Amino acid sequence: MVGHDNIPTLAEQVSRVPTQPGCYLWKDAKGDVIYVGKAKNLRARMRQYVTLRDERQKIPLMMQLVASFDYIVVETEHEALVLERNLIGQYHPYFNVDLKDDKSYPFIAITKGDLYPAIKYTRERHKPGTRYFGPYTDSRAARETIDTLRKVIPICSASCAEWRRCRRIVESHKGEEDIVNMICAQNGRPCFDYHVGRGPGACVGAISPADYAKNVKRVERFLSGHRKDVVDELTSEMTDAAEALDFERAARVKRRLEVIRGLDDRQQVVFPSSVDIDVIGFYREETISAACVFVVREGRTVRTCEFILDKGLDVDEEELQSGFLKRYYDETADIPAEVNLSVELEDAEALGEWLAGKRERSCHLHRPQRGEKHRLLAMASKNARHALMRYMMRTGYADDRTNQALLELESALALPAPPMRIECFDISTLHGTFTVASMVVFTNGRADKSQYRRFKIQAELDEANDFVSMSEVLGRRYAPERMADERFGSRPDLLVVDGGKPQLTAAIKQLEALGLDIPVCGLAKADEEVFVPWDETPVVLPTGSASLYLIKQVRDESHRFAITFHRELRDKAMTVSILDDVPGVGPTRKRAIMRHFGSMKRLRAASEQEIAEVRGIPADVAKAVHETLVAWDAERSGAAAKQSEN
């Protein structure tokens, strides 16, 4: 393992790296590649790592493992992006974002390298000469798509025995001109699919390679979501057949058109115009994430795909989304004109060029701020959240992480046993007024809301004083009568106070005064450092660890609970007196106003005209009431913002 003493040596090596675009590979002491990245300027980017100026949380841990590096120089940033994807696929570095279970996702494939290309459902690794559509996260949807597609456009199935026989004939007679007659000469009988209208009859020479190629083009457009072109072609074909008095053929084409229209009826129209976009939403919980892709073609959502991303380490949102885009579009040929994301990517221009090269037309990355695209992005993020919750429940991920967190806390804080019951306290006040405290309880690593308690601080304070408030609430909570009260639960295995060394010291003094020996720690907000009684130096829990996530979750829940109670008290006190301060509003008019609106919430949302509609309220009084409420709301919002900062 390389320590900080070795970083200058590494820095000297980095100082000799060229300033051209390229890719860099960080390696551990065994020579294994643990991270691959790209850069416009290799030296400048790599220097950010060795000087620890890269603010991503995983970088300090990663750089402790780095022993050496390699780099590859290229001409452009676009070339660097393509090379980065290839290197990640080759080495599968531990610290790069990756799909957790991408190998299981099915694709629909067309064997383009054959004389008569066939369609198939597959999970195989991508092969040259085959075009893949997907990935599909629902295998049933992929199979149903193939089944529906073959009703619309006859095409051979790769699972058909007769197609495989034809393929062997073609392979054994490559270069010969009259291959169709050769197939007919060696054929026994047509396949079943041909009889039911799902096969074109390639096995009996019923279709020429040129006509079959037209069907394949239609299939590709259909799978790419461009069904309008297919509908137009089939409509024209039906009209031509009817004009030629070939009514049987016209009826067959009409049935195919009805199948397509049935699909359109089941698919949601999200845009009135014919647009091709992918909307990608993300959701992260702890160090595991999910992505949901809405595939919109010709204004309709034709497919929804969900993916789980999990590397066990924190990555920032930009790296998460950029890494997913590279992996997802590296494995699909279905590239839209626009990709919608929730963040601006630093390498958006290079990614756009790469996607445009794959698409052979322009492709842009966009972050919608409003309108239908923004609404669809929010919906995709919501679906990603549900996908992640289902995955965590199915795999027991949350239980495993919770057990791991409790064991890590036991070790890091030198506890006698895993902290099965954790109590956390926080103080909330506004310049010493409406001062309250919260107590939240986590049992077996989960919030136990039935054990939550709220305290009004009874000490008279002229200004905010967290130390006095914390001493009071701990004295009340851990008083002998409360410790014996079953409603307050059992003795905690760990006491957490929101704050650093001063808050921890105040808590320790109060516990000593009560004669209690309860393990206690303080969690500072600034650097998420954990302060303990026996050491002046804070304990630093590993970034991305289950223990750090759990203790932060406990602290944040306590903070939320305290602020909520504080606002309730403040709003209640202000609501009682607000109408009393309005000129012209006495007890009778106050009762009339409250009887008319029913609640303070509805009154605050009312306009001046709506208040004037109350019986017995003149226009000038209605105006005064409305202005008072507006001023109160503004003051309330400002106080809430200041409280959140504290």
N, C-alpha and C positions, 0 to 999 in steps of 0.2 A: 504494500500500500504506500502511496506517495503522500508524504505529509507536506506541511506548509514550507518546510526548509528546502524542499525540492522545487518549489514553484519558480524561484528565480532562474534555475537551470532550464526549466521548461519555457520560461519567458524569453530567455536568450535564444532558444531555438525558434520560437515563434517570431522573434524580431527579424529573422532571416527568411521568413516566408514571403513570397512575392505578393504584390498588391493587385493581382489580376483576379478575375472571377474564377470560381472553381468550387470543389467540394473538399471538406476536411473530415478525417476519420480519427476520433479519439480512441485510444486503445488502453487496456489495463495491463497489469504486470505480466499476464500470461500471453499478451499479444492479441487478445480477442477484441474485436471492434465493439465498443459499448455505445457509441453515438456517431451518427452521420449527419452533417449539416452542409448547407451551401452558403455562398456569400458573393456579393459583388466585388468585395475587397477582402481577400483571404486573411491578410495580416491583421487588418483592423478588427475583423470579426473574431478571429481566434484570440486576439489580445484581450477582448472583453471577457473571455473565459478564464484565462490564467490570472488576470487581475481581479477576478470576481466582481466585475462591473455589470455582468449580466444579472438582471434582477429576478430571473426565474428561480423559484424555490428549490428546484432539484439540482441547480448548478453546483453549489458548494459540495454536496454529497458526491456528485459525479466526478468533480475535479479531484477529490481525495483518492479516487480510484485510478485516475489517469496516470499512466507511466510513459506513454509515447504517443505519437500521432503520425499520420500520413496525410498528404494532400494531393489533389489532382487539379491541374490548371486547364481551363477551357477558354473558349473565345467569348462567349456571351452568358448572361445570367440565365437565359432560356436553356442553353445547353447544360448549365449547372443544375437546373431543376430536373431535367430528364435524367442526368447522371445520378443525382441524389436518389431518385426513385429506384433506379436499378441497383444502387449500392445497398439501399435499405432492404430491397427484396433479396439480395444476395446474402447479407450478413444478419438480418433481423436483429439489430442492436437493441439492447435492453432498455435504453433510455429514450428511444424514439417512440412516438405515438403509433399505435397499431390497432387494427381490429382484433378483438379478443378471440372470436371464433369464426373468422372469415372463410375458412376452408369448407365450412358446412353450407354455405349459401349456394343455392342452385342458379343456373343460367339456362336460357334458351339459346341453342346454338344452331348455326346453319353451316354445313360442310361445304364451304365455297370452293374447295379444291377439287371437287368431283364434277364429272360431266353433268350429272343430274344431282345437284346439291340436295341434301335431305335435312329435315328439321329434327331436333332431339332435345330432350330434357337431360341436363348433365350437371355434375358437380366436379368434373375433371379440371385439372390445371389447363390453362389456355394453351392451345396448340396452333402452330402456323397453319394457314389455309382454312381456318374456321372462324366465323364471325359470331361473337357472343353478345347476347342482349340480357341485361339485368344489372346487378344481381337481384334476385327475388328473395325476400325473407319469408315468404309463404310458399311452400312447395306445392300446395294444392292450387294456389293461384297460377303458378307457372304451368302446371299440367292442364288446367282449365283453359289457359290462354292458347296453348298449342291445339287443344281440341277444338276450340272456337275458330281459331285461325284456319284450320284445315277444312272447316265447313265453308269458309268464305273463299279461300284460295287453295285449290288442290295442289298439294306438294307431298313428295314422298317422305315417309317416316324412316329414320335411321334404324328403327327396330324391326322394320319389315324384312322378312326373309327374302322376298323377291327382289327388293332393292339391293340387298347385300349381294345377291347372285349377279345382278346387273353390274354392280360395282366391280366384282371380280373379273367379269368378262371384259370390261373397259380397261382394267389394270393390265390384263394379260394381252390386250391388243392395242396398246398405245401407239398412236401415230397412224393407224389405219383409218381410211376415210369413211367407209360405209359401216360405221359402228352400229347405227340404228338397226339396219337389216340383220346384222350379225346377232344382235340381242334378240330380235324376233325369231331368227332361225333356231336359236338354242333355248327358246322359251317353251315352257309347258303350258301354263295358263296364267291369266292375270290375277293379281292379288285381290284380297277381299276389299281393301280400301278403294280400289278402282270401281268395284261394283256399287259401292254406297256413295260414290261421288267425292270422296276425300283424297283420292289418289289420282294423278293425271294419266296413269297408264304408261309410264315410262318403261315398265317391265315388259310391255307387249308392243313397244314402238308406237303407241297411240299419240305421242306428242314429240315434236322435234326438239333438239337441244335449244334452238333459238326461241321457240315459244315457251319452253320450260324456263328459260332464263328470264323471260318477262314475268312469269309467276313468282320467281325468286325475288325479283326487284320489288314486286308488290308486297311480298311477305316482309322484306326488310323495311319498307316504308311503313307498313302496318305496325310492326314491332317497335319502330321508332316513334310511333304516335301520330304519324302523318296519314290519317285515315281518309282525309278529304280527297287526296289524290287518288286513292284506291276507289273511293265511292264514285268519283267522276269517271274513272276509266270503266268501272263496271256498269255505270249508268249508260255510258256511250255504247258499250258492248251490247247491253240489253236492247237499246234502241235500234242498233244495226241489225240485230237478230230478228226483231219484230218486223222491221221494214223488209227483210229478206224472207218473211213468212216462216222463219224457223222458230215457231212459238215454243217448242219444247226447250230449246236452248235459252230463249228469253225467260222462260219460267224458272229455269235453274239459276240464272243470274239474279233474277228478282228475289229468290229465296236467300241468296247470299247477301244481297243488300239489306234484307230484313234482319238478318243476323247482326250486321254491323249497326243498324239503327237500334236494335235491342241493347247492344253494348253501350251506345251513346246515352240511352235512357237511364242506365244504371250508374253512369259516371257523372260526377258533380261538375257543373259548369262554374268555373271560378273567375273567368274573364270573358267579357263580351267579345273581345277581339281574339283572333287566332294567334296566340303567342306560345312560344316554346321556352319554358323556364324550368329550372330545378330550384325548389325552395328547401333549404336545409336548416333544420332547427336542432339545437343541442340542449342537453340538460346534464348537470353534473351533481353528484351527491358524494361528498367526501372525495375520494380519489378515483372513483369509477364514473364513467360518462356514457351517455347514449346519444345517438344521432338519428334523426328521422328525415327522410328525403321524400318530398312530394314531387313526383314527376308529372309536370303539366305540359301537355302537348295539344296544340290547337285550341287552347283555352280550357281544356278539360283535365282533371286529375286522373291520369290513366293508371298510376301505380303509386303505392306507398311502401317504402322500404325502411326498416328499423335495424340499427346496428348497436352493438355494445362495444365500448372502448375501455380497456382496463390495463394499465401498466403498473398499478400500485404506487405511483408517484404523482405528485402535483405537477401539472403543466399549466401555463397561462392559456387564456381563452383563444388567443391568436394562434399559438402553436397547435392547440388541439384541433381547431377548425382547418388550419392549413394542412396539417398532417393527414386529416381525414380526407380532404379533397384530393390530395395527391394519390392516396391509396384507392379511393373509390373510382376516380376517373381513369386510373391506370388499368382497371379491370373491366371497363365497360366501353363499348363503342358508341353508346347513345349519349352524345354530347349536345346540350341545348344551346340556344343563342345567348342565354343569360343564366347566371347562378346567383341566387339571393342568399345572403348570409347576415348574421346579426352583428358582425364586427368588420372593421376595415383591416385588411391584411397588408402587411408590409410588402409582401411579394405578390400582390394582386396583379401587377402588370405582367410579371413573368409567368404567373399561372394562367392568365388570360391568353398569352401568346402560345403557351403549351397546349391549352385546350383548343385554341383556334387551329393549331397545326393538326391535332387529331381529328377535328371536325371538318377541316378544309374550308372553313368559313369563320367569320368573326365570332368571338365568344367573350362576354364581359362578366366581371364579378361586380355585384351591386349590393349595397346595404340600404334597403328601403326604410324610410323614416315615417311614412304615413300611407294611408290608402289601402287598397285591396292586397297589395303585395305584403305590406307590413302586417295586416291581419292574418294572412296565410302563414307568414313566418312565425307569428305567435302561436298559431294552431300547430305548426310543425314542432315547435319547442314543447308544447303541451303534450303532444303525442310521444315525443322523446322521453319526457318525464314518466309517462305511464309505462313505456317500454322498459325503462330502467327499474321501476318499482316491481314490475312483473318478474324481471330477471332476478332481482335480489330476493324476492319471495321464493322463486322456484329453486334457486341454488343455495339458499341459506346464507348468502353473502353477509347480510347484516349481523347474523348471530356469530359468525366466525370472526368478523371484525370487532364486535363488542367483546368477545372473550379475549381476543388478542390485546385490545386496549386495556382491559382490567389487569391483565398480567404484566403489561409494560409499565403501567402506573405503579403497580406493586414493586417492581424492580427499581424504577427510576426514583421513586420517592421513599424508598427503604421502608415500605409498609410491612406490618407483620403478616398481612394476608391481602388478597385482592379486594379492592374497595367495592363491596357489593352494594353499600348504601353511601351515596355521596350527597352532602348538603352544601349548597352554595348561597351566599348572601350578597346582596347589592343594595346600595343606597341611591335614592332618587330625590332631588330637591330642586327648587328654583330660588336661589338667594336665601336659603334658610326657611322658605315658606312651603307648606304642604309637604314636609319631609316625611318620606316613607321608606320602608325596607321590605325586601322580598326574600323569601326562603324557598328555593326549589330543591326538589329531591329526585335523584336518579337511583333507581333500584335495579340491580343487575344490568347496569349500563343503559337503561331506558328511562325516559321521563315518567315519573310517578305523580301525576297531577293531583291525585286525591290527597297527597301529602304536602302540597304547596301551602304556604302560609304568607299572610301579609301583615305588616306591622305599621301603625302610625307612631312616629317618633314623638315621645312626650316631652323631651327636653326642650326648653325654650332657647331657640337659636336666633341670633341676629344676622347670621350669614351661614353659608354652607359649611358644615363641619363633619366630614365623613368619619373621623376618628371617634368623636363623641357618639355619633349615631350608631356606628358599628358596635361600640362597646355596649350601648344600651340594648340593641337588638339581640346580641349574643347573650347578655345577662338575662334577658327575658326568656329567650329560647332554651337556654341550658340551666335555668333555675331548677332546683330540686323538684318542685311541684310539676314543672313541665316535663322533666325527664321521666317522671313517673306516670305522666298522662299518656294513655294509649293512643289518643288522637294525634299525638305528635310522633308516633312511630318509635322505632328503636334508636339506639345510640348509633351515630354515623361512624363509618369506617374511615371517612376522609371528609374534612371540612375545607371548603374552598372559599376564599374571599376575593372579591373583584378589586384588584389593585396590586401594588408592589410591596416593597419592604415596609413602608410606614403602616399601611393597612394591616399587613401580616403581624407586625409588632403589637398593634392595638388589640388584635384578636388573641394573640398569645397571652397578653397581660390579663385580659378578661377571663380566659379559660383558667389561668393560674389562680386568679382570685376566687374562682368557683371550685378549685381543687380538682379540675378535670384534666385528664391526659388523653386528648383526642388529636390524632394526626391532622395537621393543618398546613395549608400552603396558600400562596397568593399568586394570582395570574395577572401579569401586567399586560395592558392592551398594546403598548407600543411595539414590542418585538416578540410578543407571545412568550415571554420568559416566565418560568415557574420559580417563585421564591420559596425557600424552605427554611425552617428555624435553625438548622445546624450548620448552615454555610452562607457566607456573605455573597458568594457567587451563585447566580441563578442556575437552575437546571434547565438545559435546553433540550426539549424533546425533539426527536428527528422530524424534519420537515416531511409532511405527507404521512406520518405515522398514525396508527389508529388511536394511540393514547393522546396525541396532541389534538386530534379532531374531537375526541370525546370531551376533553376538559374544556376546549373552546365552546363546544356545544352547550355544556353545563353553564359556563359563564354567560354566554349570549342569552340563554333562556332566562337566567336570573335577571339580567339587564332588561329584557323585554317585559318581564312580569312586573318589575319595579316601576318602569316608566308608565305602563298601562294603569297601574293603581294611582300613581301620582297625577296623571291626567284626569282620571275619573274624579278624584277629590277636588282638583282645581276647577274643572268644568262645572261640577255640581255647585260649588260655592258661588261661582260667577253667574250661573244660570238663575239661582235663587234671587239675586239682587239686580240683574241687568234691567228688567222692566221697571223696577222701582226708581231707577235713575232717569227715566225718560219723562220729560215735562209733559203734563197733561194726561199721564197714565196713573190712575188711582186703582184701588182694589177692584172696583166694579169693571173698569175697562180691561184690567189685567185678566180677570176671570173670563171676560168675553173673548179676548184674543186667544187664550189658551184653550177655551172650549171650542173655538172655531177651528184651530189648527191641530189640536190634539196632542202635540208634542213640540218641544223646543227645536227638534231637528227640522220639522216641517215649517215652523215659523222662520227659521234661519234661511231656508231655501225659498221663501216667499218673496215676491216682488212688492214694490211699493203699492202698485195698483191692487194686488191681491189682499194686502193688509187693509187697504181702504175699503174693501168690500165687507169687512167685519161690521156687523150692526153696532152703531153707536160710536164708531171711530171716525173722526173728521179727517180730511185729507192732510192737514198740517201735522196732526198727531201720527198718522200713518207714515208720513215722510220722516218724522223724528225717530219713530221706532225702527224703520228700515235703516237709517243712517247709523243708529246706535249698534244695530246688529252687525252691519258691515264692518264698523270699526272694531267691534269685539272679535269678529272672526279674524281680522288682520292681526290683531294683537295675539290672539290664540295661536295662529300659525307661526308667528315669529318666536313665541316662547317655546313652541314644540320643536322648532328647528334648533334653537339654542340648547334645549334639553338633550336632543339627539347627539349634538356635538360633545356634550359632557359625558 
